[in-house]
């Protein structure tokens, strides 16, 4: 077969089927939404007019000293200082959205240098991966500055193509760096064909040094000091965290100065000509003023220890840095990773952005992107292509897949179409997925009429695992979901399939695979007495305490009200739950916050002493500082007894539940409707003098469109010479399900199936033989207070009993 000419791949709406046929196709597809698994199909919604993102980009935890590198596989790899004594890598297909990203611990150093693992950096050198990380043989939290004096820079090596695969092997300390001085913050760059190592010695303060390298773990020259505090804004002791840009014939090195405990911590810049001797301190010129400082108006304090990365095509530069979101937070876990685009001045020097937090324009190539699916919005290439990045096409006509203009959130979309009958399968494998439940979402348009048009998720639990959804005719963007997919194989493959006649088409955009659990905060790896990583309190007194030998919890302020916030401002429909234990019950209470956009916009569910004086619960809305009671009720609770409290926000519906057995069973408190607040972070709150602890804070997907999960098996059997259809339905969900089964030969009685239970039925066809067919199971259940339904269609084979 001749390849389709690329110039003919621009289709028009003339290829759409007639209106009457579209209507028939829509009716058919509405009745048969799914081939194998529960799915929801939702009407189109408008995409944002001007896509923006917010800083920080990763909200699951604090991440001081962030560094990002874009891999050849199209993923961004983020590292930084964590609260554990290990090196972790966080991977996202989006630079501006790391929510739902894969996070993996790749190395835990052995003694003696296995404490205070700081500032890891990931580099691709000589066809291998290397990590440079700081570690000490002493614990700074215990002994203070002597731990810094004992810092050493370790080198790790991995020969795998993917830094999340393979084995990381320690090469020991960087050879040539002093073993009698503290050393930290190592980075590598090349200029003029020479590889250099820059780092800080911690000796009478932190000063930055440079040396040549003979290989990735060995220096070939004596380190030379090139940056030390000489300016008033730098303070007396600290210049650290070098990061390098080589551009326009110069080497630019940013560094952090002053003290991370101060909001005056800022980023400075030195530069040298590439043609100069970079080991000569006189070659370097220092800017007299910092290039990035705190911006209180934007909620950015103490920006520092940055790195640089690029757009996937290398044409745009970005700075990644950490900062606190409130004044006075110092060197703790509140320092979170942020990213902003850089530009270049007319003289060839870098122009650093003003630190920002809200409504930052999303790079065009990152519009609609998410953490797990590369180029899921088809914007990466920023042009129409016959072979877009990160997607592979197969079957008879791989050339029938391409990108074109007309995307849902951005400029482009993926399309399958041809001028003659065609078969094409477009897919992407997603590796390194943690075990858990996921939801696949895609927005589609379709001419309808294809022999088959579908989206699938497969290989998530082995090579035979697959869930397939038929795509209906749709002239407007329509959301398709495959929900509750339990990934156990460490990977999954997303695929779009068309078996179509000439002129029939399928378009898809904003393809996302997201974990159903958004976040889980246990506080186990957070330092005692500290604000936990990823949390921002609005008052002092929130700190991690030792509740038992192997259990840490978050305690409330001992006096006065206060709230602590975490999570992602983009979260919309979710359930937040936590274990709450009172130590004192006074005039107020302890509770959960949902859809928090700021300190004056949120929903609050609280166990408290009510106005009547009795114990109970109440659900409030704070909208612009105006409090509205939405619901309340009596409910006894005791100091010292743990209770699991849950607040679900789904669309306009708010539902409150409590559990006295750690979530094994739930008691409904109340349910209301309110549409004032659509999205926001989560929080914990104490008020009215009540005190206590919070633990195991979990945030998970809670959509009305998350379909119920039912496995249906159908077998045609011969019984006394007649064909009987035997149906077994197994509830694989966590909620009871009402199931109505319909066969071509009758419908058995409706059944209610408890979670993890099964029900069976038989239907006598009264025929000697039957053709192959399907059995439909209509399913409904209540999830987080919202009725959710789906249809499962299961085939059976032809059978003759004659």
N, C-alpha and C positions, 0 to 999 in steps of 0.2 A: 504494500500500500504506500502511495506517495505521501510524504510528510505534508501537513497543511501549511501553506505559505503563511508566514507571520503577518504579512500585510493584509491578509483576509480575516484576521482574527478579531476585527472590530465588528461586533454584532449590533443590531438595532432591535428596537421593540417590535419590528415587523415579524421577528421570529417567534413572538409569543403566541400561544394558541388562542383560538377565538374565545370570546367571553363565555359563551354557553359551555364550551368544553372546560374552561377554567373553573366554572362553577361546579361542574360534575366532579372534576378532579379534586377540588377543595373539599367537597362532601365526602368523597371516598377517603381522602387522606385524614380528614378529621375523625372518621370512624376507626381508622387503622393507623394510629400514631406510632406504633412501635412494633419492631419485629421480635425482639428478644427480652427487653428489659423496661422497667418503668421510665417514663420520660414526661416532661412537660413542654408544651409548645405555647409560647406567650405572644400576644400581639405586639407589634412593633412599638418601640418607644424612641423618642428623639434623643440623639446623641448630643453631648455638650457642644455649644457653639464655638467656644474658644477653649480648647483643652489646656488645663493647668495641672500642676502638681504642688504638693506641699513638702517642706522639710520638717522634720527629719525623714529620710527615705526608708529607714528600717526602724520599726517601732517595737519589735518584740523585746528588745533589751538595749541598754546603753552599749556603745561601741566606740570608746576612745581610740585615737590613733588610727583612723580608718584608711585603708588602701584598697583601690579597685584596679583590676586589670581586665581588659577584654580579651577573651580567648579566641583561638582560631575556630572554635565550634560555635561562636556567636553568643555565648553566655558571658555575663559580667561576673567576676569572682571578687568578693569583698572579704577582707580580713580586718582584724583589729583586736584591741585588748578586750578580753572577756573576764568575767569574774572567776572562771575556772583556771587552773594551772595547766591549760592545754592550748593547742593551736586549733582554731576552727576556721572553716571556709564556708561562706554563704554565697550561694549561686542564684542569679536571677537573669532572665532574658531581657529585663527592663533595667535601665540605669536609674530611672526615677521612681520605681516602685518595686521594693523588695518584700512586700507583703506576700506571704505564702512561699517565700524562697526556700530552697533546700539548704539546710544547715548541717554541717557534718564536722565532728571532731576528727582531725586527721593525724594528730600527733600529741602525745603526752611525754614530756622529757623525763628521763631517769635522774635519780639523785646523782650528784648533789645539786645540780642546777635545774631544779624542778619547781621553783617557787617564783612568784611575781613574773609570770610569762607575759611580756608586754610587746606591743607594737610589732606584730609579725607583718612581713611584706612578702608577697608572692611575685616571682619573676620567672620568665621563660628565657633560659639561656642555653645555647648550644644544643637545642633540641630536647632539653630536659626542664623539669620544674624545680625551682629552688625557693625555699622559704628562709628568710633571715629573721630571727626573733630574739628578743632580749629575755634573759632569765637570770635568777639569782639563787644562791644557796641559803639565803635568809628571807624571812617574811617581813615586808615593809610594814604591814599592819601591826606586827609584834615589836620590831626593833627599830623601825624608822630609817634614818639616813644610812646606817651601816649596810642595810640591804642594797641600797642604790650603789654604794661603793663597791659592792661585790657583784654587780650586774656583769653579765658576759653576753656576747652575741653568738648564738648558735646558728649553724647552717644545716638545713634539711634538704634532701634530694629525692626526687621521684621521677622514674623513667617513663611512666605512663603518659599517654596523650592527654588524658583527662585528669586534672589534679585531684578529683574526688575518687579516682580509681587508683590501683597500684598500691605500693607501700612506700611510705615516707621513711627514709633512712637518715639517721644523724651522721653528719660529717664532722661533728665536734664543734669546737669554737673556731671562729675565723682565724686562721693562722696569720700571724703578723700583727694582730691587735694585742695590746699589752694584756698580760695576765695578772698584773698588779694594780691596775686602775679599773674603775668601773667603766663599762662601755654599754652603749644602748643606741637604738634607733638607726640600725643599718639599712642602707639602700644602695642600689647599683645602677650605673648608667654608662653609656658609651658615647665617646666623642672622638672624631677623627680616627676611628678604627681602634681606639684604646678603651679598655674597660676600667672603670674607676669604682671605688668603694667610698661612700661617705657615711659618717657615723658621728656620734658624740662621745667624748670621754667625760666621765663624771669625776672630776678632780679639781677641787676648789671651784665648784660650779660646773655647769655643763657647757662645753665648747665643741664646735663642729670641726672634724678633721676630714682629710681626703688622702687617698693613696691609690696607686695602680694595683691591678690584680693580674695574676698569672693564670688563675683558674677561678671558678666561682667560690672557692673556699680558702683561697690563699692570696695574701697581699705580696706584691713584688717590689714595693718601695716603702720607705718609712712614712707613717702618717704625718701629715702637716696640718697645723691649725690654720683654718681660713675664716672662721666665724666665732666671735666672742662678744660679750656685752660691752659696747662702747657708747651707746646712745641712751639718753634718759628714759625713753619709753621701754627699753629692753630690761630695765632693772639691773641688779648687780650680779646675778648668778647664772641665769639660764638662757642659753641658745641651744635649741635641740630640734629634732624632727625634720632633718633636711629632706626636700623633695626636688626633683630636677626636671627641667624642660630644656631641650636642646633645639634651638630654632633660630633662623635668621642669622647664622654665623656666630651665635653666642650661646653660652651655657648660663641658664638662669636657675638659681637655687633659692627656693623659699625655705624659711625656717621659722620656728616658733620661739618667742622670747617672753620675758617677764616670768610669772609663776602661774602654773595652772590653777592654783588655789585662788587666784585673783581674777576678777572680771577684766583686768587690764592685759591678760594673756592675749597676744596678737601674733599676726604673721608678718614677717619681714622678708626682704629680698636682697640677694647679692647677685652679681653677674660678672662674667669674664668672657673675653673673646675666645672663640674656639681655637684660634691660631696661637694663643698665648700658652705659657707654661702654667697649667692648672695647679701644679704643685707649688707654685710660687705665690705666697700670700699677697704680694703686690699686684698680682694679675686681677684680683677681685675688687669690685667696687660695690659698696653697700648703699642702698637707698636710705635716706635720712629719716623717712617716716614709714610706719607700717603700711602694708598694702591691704590688710583686712583687720578690722577691729570690731569690738562689740557694737551691736545695733539694738539698743534697748527697745526702740519703737517697734521692732520686728520680733522681739522676744529671742534675741540671739546674744549670748554672753560668753566671752572668752573663746573666740574661734581659734583653732590651732591644730597642730600636727596633721597637716594636710598631705594629700598625694594628688597626682594628676592622671587622667585617663582621656580617652578620645571617643568620638562616635565610632560605630562599627567600621565605617569606611576611612577613618583616620583624618577626616577633613575638619573636624570640630574638636576643641579642647574643653575639658571640664575639670573643675577642682572639687575634690572630696575633702571635707574637713569635719572636725568634731566641734561641738559647742553645747553649752547648757541652754535650757529654755527659760531659766529664771536667774535672777541675780543671786550671787553668793553661794552657788552650789559647788564651786571649787572643783577638786580633782576626782569626784566620785562617779557613780554609775549613771548620772544624769547626762553625761556628755554623749551625744548621739550623732550618728553619721548623717551628713548633709551633702548635697551636690548642687552645683550651679555652673552655668556655662561661662567660659572666659572669652575674651576677645583680645585683639592685638592693637597696640598703638601704632601711629604712623612711623615712629622711630624703631619699630621692630620689637619693642618690649611688651611683655604680657600686661593686659589690663584686667585687674582682678575685680570681681563683682562685689557690690555691697551685700553683706549677708542678709538673706531673706528667708521667710518661713511660709508665707501664704501666697497662693495664686501666682505661682511662677510659671511662665509659659513652658509647656511641654515641648521638647524638641520634636520637630515634625516626624523624624524617623522613629520616635518612641511613643507617638500618639496611639492609644489603645493597647499598648503592650502590657504584658503581665509577666509574672516571675517564671513560669514553667514552660510556656510554649514560645519558641523562638519565631519571631516574625509572624505572630498570630494575627496581627492587624494589617500585614502586608505593606507596611510603611518603610521597612528597613532600607529598601533600594531606592525609594523616592522616584521611581519611574516605572512605567509599564514594561514588564519583562516576560519572555517566554519561559524562563526558568528562575522564578524568584528564590531569594536566599532561604535556606534551611528547610525547604519542602522538596520532596522527591515524588515524581509521578511514574506510574508503571501501567501495566496491562497493554492492550493493543495500540492505544493512541495516547502516549504520554504527552505528546505535543498539544493535546486538547486542553491542557491546563496552563494558565498564564495569569498575570495580574493586569488589571485595567483600572481606569479612573472610576469614581463613583462609590468610594468607600463609605462605611457607616459613620465612623468617628473621624477618620482621616481622609486622605485623597484617593486611596487605593483599596481594592478588594481582590480576592481570588475568584477565578471563574473557570468553569469547565463548559466548553462549547465547541462545536465544529460544524462545518458545512456539509458533512456527510455522517452517516451512522458511526458512532464511536463508543469506545469503552475506555475509561480512564480512572485510575485510583491514585489519589494524592494523599501523601501521608508524612508523618514526622514521628520519630521515636524520641521519647523523653526518658533519659537514663537517671539513675541515682535517686529514685523516688523513695522516701521513707515509707514504711508500712503504715497504712491508714486508709481512711475513707476519703474519696475525692469526687468532685463534680465537674463534668465536662460541659462547657457552655459554648455555643456558637450562634451567630446571627446569620440567617440565610434568606435568600430570595431564590425563587425557582419558577421556571416556565410551567412546570408540571408536565405530565404526559410521558415521562421517561419510563422505560421498562423497570429501571430501578434508579433511585436517587436517595442516598443515605449517608449518614455519618456514623462512625463506629469508634469504639475504644476497645483495644484488644491487647493481649499478651500481658495483662496486669497481674494475672495469677498463674502464669504458665502459658505455653504456646497455644493451648486450646481455648483459652478464655477470651470471650468476645461479647460485647453488648452493642447492638445495632439499632439505629433509629431511622425509620423512613422519613424523608423530608417531604412535606406537603407542598402543593403549589402555593406560592406566596409572591404577590407583587410588591409588598412592603417588607421591610426588614422584620424578621420574626425570630424570636429566640427559641432555640432548641437546647434541651438539657438531657444529659444522662447522669443521674445522681446516685449517690451511695455506692460508688464503685470501690470495692475493698482491694487495694493494691497490696500484694504480698510478694511479687516477683522482683521488686526493685526497679521496675520500669513499666512503661505503657506506651502504646502506639495509637495516635489519633489518625483517622483516615476518612476521606470523603470519596464516595464512589458514584460514578454515573455510568449507566448503560442506556444510551439514549439514541434517538433518531436525529437526523440532520436538523439543525436550528434549535433544538431544545437545549436549555441552559440551566446551570446551577451556579449561584454566586454565594460566597461565604466570607465572613469577616469577624474580627474581634473574637478569635478562637482562644479560649482560656481553659486551663485545667487548674482547679483550686482545691486545696485541702478543706475538708469540712470543719476541721478544728482550726480556728484562726489563731488562738494563742492559749498557752497554759502557763500560769505563773505559780511556781511552787515555793520560791524563795530559798530553796535548799543550797544553792551555790552562791547566794549573796552573803556579803560580810556582815558579821554581827555588829549591831549598832549603826548600820548604814541604811541609807535610802536604797531600796532594791533597784536593780538594774532595769531600766525601761520605764520607771515610774517617776512622775513629777508631782510632788506635794505642793499644796498651796499654803502650807504652814509648817512650822517646825514640829518635831516630836514623832513623826512617822519613822519607824526604824525596825530592822529585823532583829528578832529575839530567838533565843534557844528555848523551844517549848518542851522538848524531850531530847534524849541523847541523839536521836537520828531525825529530828524534826525541827525545822525553823518556820516561824510565822512572822507576819507583819503586824506590829502593834500600833495602836492609835495614839495620838497625842494624849498626854496625861491631864492636860488642862486646855479648855477651849475647844471650839469646833475646828474641823479641818477635813480636807479631801485630798486624795492622791489619785492621779489620773494615769492611764496607760492606753496603749492600743493605737488604732488608726482612725483618723477623722473621716475616712472614706467608708467605714463599715456602715451598712444600712440595716439589713435584717439579720439579727443575731440574738442569741441567748447568752447572757452573762450569769455565771453562778459562782458562789464562793462559800466556804465554811466560815461561819461567824460564831465567836464565843465571847460572851460578855464577861468582863471582870467587875463592872459596876453599872447598874441601871439607874439613871437619874432622870432628869426631865426630858431628855431627848432619846436618841437611839443610835444604832449602827445600821448601815445599809449599802445598797448598790446603786450606782449611777449608770445610765445608758444614754446613748446618742448625745454625748457631751461635745458641743462645739466650742464652748468657753465656760467661764465660771458662772455665767448667768443664763445658760441654755442647756438644760438636761432634764431627763426623767430620773426620779429617785424612788426606789423601793426600800422601806426601812422597817426594821423591828424596833418598836419604841414604846414609851409610855404615852398613851393617847391623852387628848385634852380632858377626857373624862376621868383620868387617873388610872384606868385599867391598862394592862399590857395588851399589845396588839401589833398590827401592821398598818402602814399607810403608803399610798402611792401618790406622789406629787409631781407636778410639772413646774419647772422654773423657766419661764420664757421672758428673757430680757429683764430679769430681776423681779418679775411678778410671779408669786407663788400661787398655784392652783391645786387644791386637793382633788384628785381624780377618784380615789376610792380609799376605804379603810375598813378594818374589821378587828374584832377581838381575837387574840391568839396568845395563849400563855407561853412563856419561855423562862428559863432559869439561868442565872449566872453560873458559869463553869461548865455548862452543857453545850456541846457544839451543835449547830444547826446549819443545814445546807439551804441557802436562799438563792432563788433564781428569778431573773427578770428577762422575759422574752419580748422583743420588739420586732413585729413582722407587719410591714405595711403600716396601717393605722392602728393595729391591734397591739395592746400591751397586756401581758399576762404575768401574774405573780404566783409563785409556788414555793413551798417549804418542804424540807425533808428532815426527819429526825433520825434517819438511819444511813446517813452519808450518801444519799441519792439512790438508794436501792428502791425506795418507793417515794412518791411525791403526793403532797396534799395541795390541792388548788386553793389559793387564797382569794384571788379575784381577777377579773378581766374587764378592760375598758377599751374604748376606741378614742384615739386622739391623733390628729395628723399634723400637729404643729412642728414637730422636730423629726427630720427625715434620716439623719445620719450623724455619726460622731463616735468618739472614743468611749471607753468605759472608765468607771471610777469606783472608789470606796469612800465612805463618808462616815464621820462621827460627829455628833452634836449634842448639845444640851448637857454636857458633863458625863455622858455615858462613855465608857472605855471598854476596850477588849482587843481581840486579835482577829485577823483574817488569814485564811490559808486556801491553797488550791483554787486559785481564781482561774476559771476556764471560760473561754469565749468560743462559741461554735456557730456554724451556719444554722439559721433558723428561718428558712424561707417557706412561704406557703407553696411555692412551686417545687420544693423538694419532694419528689414523688415517693409514695410508699414502696417498700421493697418486698417483692413476692417472687418466689421461684416456682414455676409451674412445669410439671412433667406430664406428658400425655402419651399413652400407649394404646394402640389398637390391638385387641385380643379376640380370639375365637372362644366363645362359650356356647356349648350345645349347638354348634353349627352356625351361630350368628355372631356378627361383629359387635363387640362391646368396646366403648371408649372409656379407658380408666384414667382418671385425672387425679394427680396428687399436687396440692398447693402447700408450700412451706413458707411461713412468715419469717423472713430473714431480717425484719425490721425490729425496732425496739418498742413499737406501739402495737396495740391490737388492730386488726384489719378486718373490715367487712368485705367479703368476696362473693361476687355473683359470676358463676360460670355459664357460658352459653356455647353449645355445640350445634352443628348443623342438624342434629337429630333430637334436640330438646335441651332443657336447662334443669340441672339438679337444684335442690333447695339452696338458698343463700346461707353462707356460713360466716361466723365470726371466729377468727383464728388468733389466738394469743401469740405474743412475741415468742419466737423460736419454736413454735408448734406447727403441726401439719394437719391437714384435713384431706380426706379422699372421697371420691364419688365415682359412680359408674353410670354410663348411659347406654342402654341397649338400642342399637340402631335398627334391630329387627331385620337386618339385611344380611345376605350371604357374603357380599363383598362391598367394599366402599373405596372410593377414590381418595387420594391424599387430600388433606384439608387442614383446617386450623380450628383451634379452640380459643375463644376470647374470654379473658377474666377481667371483669370490672372491679377495681379495688378502691376502697376509700378508708380513710383513717384521720385521726386528729393529732397533729404534730404541733407542739407549742401553742395549743389553743386554736389552731387554724385547720379547717377541713382541707384535706389534700387528696386528690384522686389520680388514677391513671388506668390505662388499659394494657394488659399483657396479652400478646398474641403468640400462641405456641403451635407449631406445626405437628402433624402426625402423618405417618406413612400409609400408603394404600395397603389394603389387606383383603385377601379372599379366603373364605372358610369353606369353599365348595370342594 
